[in-house]
Amino acid sequence: MNLAVTRPPLTIRLCGPRGFCAGVDRAIQIVVLALKAYGAPVYVRHEIVHNRYVVEGLEAKGAVFVEELNEIPEEHRSQPVVFSAHGVPKSVPEDAQARNLFYLDATCPLVSKVHKQAMRHQRLGRHVILIGHAGHPEVIGTMGQLPEGTVSLIDTIADAEAYQPADPDNLGYVTQTTLSVDDTAGVIAKLQERFPNLTPPSADSICYATTNRQEAVKQAAPGCDLFIVVGAPNSSNSKRLVEVALRAGATRSLLVQRASEINWDEIGAIGTLGISAGASAPEVIVDEIIEAFRERFDARVELAITAEENEHFLVNRELRDIELTREDMAWVNG
């Protein structure tokens, strides 16, 4: 008697690009290389990127995560402290210098570019509008580049409608790098409608990786019974991918950190599954989730690729002579 259970067929549309962007990859490499170069502990201010698996993996290697620099014990003041990929206010490196700490800045170069654009607006006498989400570390870092009172945060179209600047003809804007392209376009359009002399940044603030991941999801989502985005609940770009998938035509969309979070009773009968991953999500978790579906479905993977990414950002000068091997990063890259 044949006891084999027939698994239902499933088409998995796997988005590309997905997962780590160059800025996240660089930030994780900085911590790994610092541990190789200086030994444990290496301190990291805030989560290096918004992903629990990454944070716990680095902790296992000897990284210690702190919220503020005063948590670093006196006996470890000679050990490096790394600033997260989201960027920090100017007050943080100033505090590090005052404490004689050795710091390595892992701010994504594209976030640093937004900092420079905002400072340029302010230097030219414009009041700066930052389009972004209140409380996000990147927003805190960008606002912290500017003197108090010189920047206003706008999150929604309603915020843009209600905003009353002191000088409506002397405004410049920048955006958080990880926003939804479509949502941001609506906010910008409302601001431009109200303030025709509004000056844009010298280059697009939303980073290439955010745009590319959203475009891939838009292509893959139509007709999907379920769309899974691998990412953390505090990851802005991951949450935006869930929204993009629903708007593009997926019946349901879920944000999942690990395969163990999936409630299989709620998945039900599906024929087409979309999968993408936020810019902070490791490829090993994407593989883990695909394998979990293969165990329950006769799954066939189709690639939905809309762009090729070849960007690579150099690590800090102090770390460039340290060898980084494939094995050093296998815990995230597979």
For each residue, the residues with C-beta under 8 A, 3 or more apart:
1:
2:
3:
4:
5:
6: 298
7: 296 297 298
8: 269 271 297 298
9: 271 297 298 299 300
10: 270 271 272 273 293 297 298 299 300
11: 271 272 273 299 300 302
12: 273 274 275 290 293 299 300 301 302
13: 220 224 272 273 274 275 302 304
14: 18 275 276 286 290 301 302 303 304
15: 18 213 216 217 219 220 274 275 276 277 304 305 306
16: 216 303 304 305 306 307
17: 209 212 213 216 305 306 307 308 309
18: 14 15 213 216 230 275 276 277 281 286
19: 230 277 278 279 281 282 283 286
20: 24 25 28 279 280 281 282 283 332 333
21: 24 25 108 207 209 279 309 311
22: 25 26 209 309 311 312 313
23: 26 27 85 108 109 110 111 207 209 279 313
24: 20 21 27 28 49 85 108 279 280
25: 20 21 22 28 29 313
26: 22 23 29 30 85 106 108 109 313 314 315
27: 23 24 30 31 48 49 82 84 85 106 108
28: 20 24 25 31 32 48 49 54 58 329 332
29: 25 26 32 33 315 324 329
30: 26 27 33 34 82 104 106 315 316 319
31: 27 28 34 35 42 44 48 58 61 63 82 106
32: 28 29 35 36 58 61 324 328 329
33: 29 30 36 37 315 319 322 324
34: 30 31 37 38 42 80 82 104 319
35: 31 32 38 39 40 42 61 62 63
36: 32 33 322 323 324 328
37: 33 34 318 319 322
38: 34 35 42 79 80
39: 35 62 79
40: 35 61 62 63
41: 62 63 64 76 79
42: 31 34 35 38 62 63 64 79 80 81 82
43: 63 64 65 66 72 76 79 80 81 82
44: 31 47 48 58 63 64 65 66 81 82 84
45: 65 66 67 68 69 81 82 83 84 88 92
46: 65 67 84 86 137
47: 44 50 51 55 65 84
48: 27 28 31 44 54 55 58 63 65 82 84 85 106
49: 24 27 28 54 84 85 280
50: 47 231 232 234 235 236 238 278 280
51: 47 54 55 231 232 235 257 280 281 282
52: 55 56 232 257
53: 56 57 257 258 282 285 332
54: 28 48 49 51 57 58 280 282 332
55: 47 48 51 52 58 59 65
56: 52 53 59 60
57: 53 54 60 61 331 332
58: 28 31 32 44 48 54 55 61 63 65
59: 55 56 62 63 64 65
60: 56 57
61: 31 32 35 40 57 58
62: 35 39 40 41 42 59
63: 31 35 40 41 42 43 44 48 58 59 82
64: 41 42 43 44 59
65: 43 44 45 46 47 48 55 58 59
66: 43 44 45 69 71 72 81
67: 45 46 71
68: 45 71
69: 45 66 72 81 92 95 96 99 101
70: 99
71: 66 67 68
72: 43 66 69 76 77 79 81 99 101
73: 76 77
74: 77
75:
76: 41 43 72 73 79
77: 72 73 74 99 100 101
78: 102
79: 38 39 41 42 43 72 76 102
80: 34 38 42 43 102 103 104
81: 42 43 44 45 66 69 72 96 101 102 103 104
82: 27 30 31 34 42 43 44 45 48 63 103 104 105 106
83: 45 87 88 92 93 103 104 105 106 107
84: 27 44 45 46 47 48 49 87 88 106 107 137
85: 23 24 26 27 48 49 106 107 108 111
86: 46 107 108 111 136 137 138 141
87: 83 84 107 108 111 112 115 137 138 141 142
88: 45 83 84 92 93 105 107 141 144
89: 92 140 141 143 144 145
90: 93 94 144 145
91: 94 95 144
92: 45 69 83 88 89 95 96 144
93: 83 88 90 96 97 103 105
94: 90 91 97 98
95: 69 91 92 98 99
96: 69 81 92 93 99 101 103
97: 93 94 100 101
98: 94 95
99: 69 70 72 77 95 96
100: 77 97
101: 69 72 77 81 96 97
102: 78 79 80 81
103: 80 81 82 83 93 96
104: 30 34 80 81 82 83 316 318 319
105: 82 83 88 93 316
106: 26 27 30 31 48 82 83 84 85 316
107: 83 84 85 86 87 88 111 112 141
108: 21 23 24 26 27 85 86 87 111 112 177 207 313
109: 23 26 112 113 313
110: 23 113 114 177 207 208
111: 23 85 86 87 107 108 114 115 138 141 142 177
112: 87 107 108 109 115 116
113: 109 110 116 117 203 205
114: 110 111 117 118 142 174 175 176 177 201 205
115: 87 111 112 118 119 141 142 145
116: 112 113 119 120
117: 113 114 120 121 174 201 202 203 205
118: 114 115 121 122 128 130 142 145 146 151 172 174
119: 115 116 122 123 145 146
120: 116 117 123 124 172 202
121: 117 118 124 126 127 128 172 173 174 199 201
122: 118 119 125 126 127 128 146 147 150 151
123: 119 120
124: 120 121 172
125: 122 170
126: 121 122 170 171 172 199
127: 121 122 150 151 152 165 166 167 170 171 172
128: 118 121 122 146 150 151 152 171 172 173 174
129: 151 152 154 163 171 172 173 174 191 198
130: 118 139 142 143 151 152 153 154 173 174 175 176
131: 154 155 173 174 175 176 179 184 187 188
132: 136 138 139 142 153 154 155 175 176 179
133: 136 139 155 176 179 236
134: 139 153 155
135: 139 140
136: 86 132 133 139 140 176 236
137: 46 84 86 87 140 141
138: 86 87 111 132 141 142 176 177 178 236
139: 130 132 133 134 135 136 142 143 153 176
140: 89 135 136 137 143 144
141: 86 87 88 89 107 111 115 137 138 144 145
142: 87 111 114 115 118 130 132 138 139 145 146 151 174 176
143: 89 130 139 140 146 151 153
144: 88 89 90 91 92 140 141
145: 89 90 115 118 119 141 142
146: 118 119 122 128 142 143 150 151
147: 122 150
148:
149:
150: 122 127 128 146 147
151: 118 122 127 128 129 130 142 143 146
152: 127 128 129 130 163 165
153: 130 132 134 139 143
154: 129 130 131 132 159 160 163 173 187 191
155: 131 132 133 134 159 187
156: 159 160 187
157: 160 161 186 187 190
158: 161 162
159: 154 155 156 162 163 187
160: 154 156 157 163 187 190 191 194
161: 157 158 190 194
162: 158 159
163: 129 152 154 159 160 191 194
164:
165: 127 152 168 171 195
166: 127
167: 127 170 171
168: 165 171 194 195 197
169: 195 197
170: 125 126 127 167 197
171: 126 127 128 129 165 167 168 191 195 197 198 199
172: 118 120 121 124 126 127 128 129 198 199 200 201
173: 121 128 129 130 131 154 188 191 198 199 200 201
174: 114 117 118 121 128 129 130 131 142 201 205
175: 114 130 131 132 179 184 188 201 205 206
176: 114 130 131 132 133 136 138 139 142 179 205 206 236
177: 108 110 111 114 138 205 206 207 210
178: 138 206 207 210 235 236 237 240 279
179: 131 132 133 175 176 183 184 206 210 236 240
180: 183 184 214 240 243 244
181: 184 185 206 210 211 214
182: 185 186 214 244 247
183: 179 180 186 187 240 243
184: 131 175 179 180 181 187 188 206
185: 181 182 188 189
186: 157 182 183 189 190
187: 131 154 155 156 157 159 160 183 184 190 191
188: 131 173 175 184 185 191 192 200
189: 185 186 192 193
190: 157 160 161 186 187 193 194
191: 129 154 160 163 171 173 187 188 194 195 198
192: 188 189 195 196 198
193: 189 190 196
194: 160 161 163 168 190 191
195: 165 168 169 171 191 192 198
196: 192 193
197: 168 169 170 171
198: 129 171 172 173 191 192 195
199: 121 126 171 172 173
200: 172 173 188
201: 114 117 121 172 173 174 175 204 205
202: 117 120
203: 113 117
204: 201
205: 113 114 117 174 175 176 177 201
206: 175 176 177 178 179 181 184 210 211
207: 21 23 108 110 177 178 210 211
208: 110 211 212 309 311
209: 17 21 22 23 212 213 237 279 309 311
210: 177 178 179 181 206 207 213 214 237 240 279
211: 181 206 207 208 214 215
212: 17 208 209 215 216 306 307 309
213: 15 17 18 209 210 216 217 237 241 276 278 279
214: 180 181 182 210 211 217 218 240 241 244
215: 211 212 218 219 306 307
216: 15 16 17 18 212 213 219 220 276 304 305 306 307
217: 15 213 214 220 221 227 229 241 244 245 248 274 276
218: 214 215 221 244 248
219: 15 215 216 248 304 306
220: 13 15 216 217 224 227 274 276 304
221: 217 218 224 227 244 245 246 248 249 250 253 274
222: 248 249 250
223: 249 272
224: 13 220 221 227 245 249 250 251 272 273 274
225: 250 251 252 270 271 272 273
226: 250 251 252 253 254 267 270 272 273 274
227: 217 220 221 224 242 245 246 250 252 253 254 273 274 275 276
228: 253 254 256 262 273 274 275 276 289
229: 217 238 241 242 245 253 254 255 256 275 276 277 278
230: 18 19 238 256 257 275 276 277 278 281 285 286 289
231: 50 51 235 237 238 239 241 255 256 257 277 278 280 281
232: 50 51 52 235 238 257 278 280 281
233: 239 255 257
234: 50
235: 50 51 178 231 232 238 239 278 279 280 281
236: 50 133 136 138 176 178 179 239 240
237: 178 209 210 213 231 240 241 278 279 280
238: 50 229 230 231 232 235 241 242 255 277 278 279 280 281
239: 231 233 235 236 242 243 255
240: 178 179 180 183 210 214 236 237 243 244
241: 213 214 217 229 231 237 238 244 245 276 278
242: 227 229 238 239 245 246 253 254 255
243: 180 183 239 240 246 247 253
244: 180 182 214 217 218 221 240 241 247 248
245: 217 221 224 227 229 241 242 248 250 253 274 276
246: 221 227 242 243 250 252 253
247: 182 243 244
248: 217 218 219 221 222 244 245
249: 221 222 223 224
250: 221 222 224 225 226 227 245 246 253 274
251: 224 225 226
252: 225 226 227 246
253: 221 226 227 228 229 242 243 245 246 250
254: 226 227 228 229 242 262
255: 229 231 233 238 239 242
256: 228 229 230 231 259 261 262 289
257: 51 52 53 230 231 232 233 261 285
258: 53 261 285 288 289
259: 256 262 285 288 289 291 292
260:
261: 256 257 258
262: 228 254 256 259 267 289 292
263: 266 267
264: 267 296
265: 268
266: 263
267: 226 262 263 264 270
268: 265
269: 8
270: 10 225 226 267 273
271: 8 9 10 11 225
272: 10 11 13 223 224 225 226
273: 10 11 12 13 224 225 226 227 228 270 293 299
274: 12 13 15 217 220 221 224 226 227 228 245 250 304
275: 12 13 14 15 18 227 228 229 230 286 289 290
276: 14 15 18 213 216 217 220 227 228 229 230 241 245
277: 15 18 19 229 230 231 238 281 283 285 286
278: 19 50 213 229 230 231 232 235 237 238 241 281
279: 19 20 21 23 24 178 209 210 213 235 237 238
280: 20 24 49 50 51 54 231 232 235 237 238
281: 18 19 20 51 230 231 232 235 238 277 278 285 286
282: 19 20 51 53 54 285 286 331 332 333 334
283: 19 20 277 286 287 332 333 334
284: 287 288 331 332 333 334
285: 53 230 257 258 259 277 281 282 288 289
286: 14 18 19 230 275 277 281 282 283 289 290
287: 283 284 290 291 334
288: 258 259 284 285 291 292
289: 228 230 256 258 259 262 275 285 286 292 293
290: 12 14 275 286 287 293 294 299 301
291: 259 287 288 294 295
292: 259 262 288 289 295 296
293: 10 12 273 289 290 296 297 299
294: 290 291 297 299
295: 291 292
296: 7 264 292 293
297: 7 8 9 10 293 294
298: 6 7 8 9 10
299: 9 10 11 12 273 290 293 294
300: 9 10 11 12
301: 12 14 290
302: 11 12 13 14
303: 14 16
304: 13 14 15 16 216 219 220 274
305: 15 16 17 216 308
306: 15 16 17 212 215 216 219
307: 16 17 212 215 216
308: 17 305
309: 17 21 22 208 209 212
310:
311: 21 22 208 209
312: 22
313: 22 23 25 26 108 109
314: 26 320
315: 26 29 30 33 319 320
316: 30 104 105 106 319 320
317: 320
318: 37 104
319: 30 33 34 37 104 315 316 322
320: 314 315 316 317
321:
322: 33 36 37 319
323: 36
324: 29 32 33 36 328 329
325: 328 329
326: 329 330 333
327: 330
328: 32 36 324 325
329: 28 29 32 324 325 326 332 333
330: 326 327 333 334
331: 57 282 284
332: 20 28 53 54 57 282 283 284 329
333: 20 282 283 284 326 329 330
334: 282 283 284 287 330
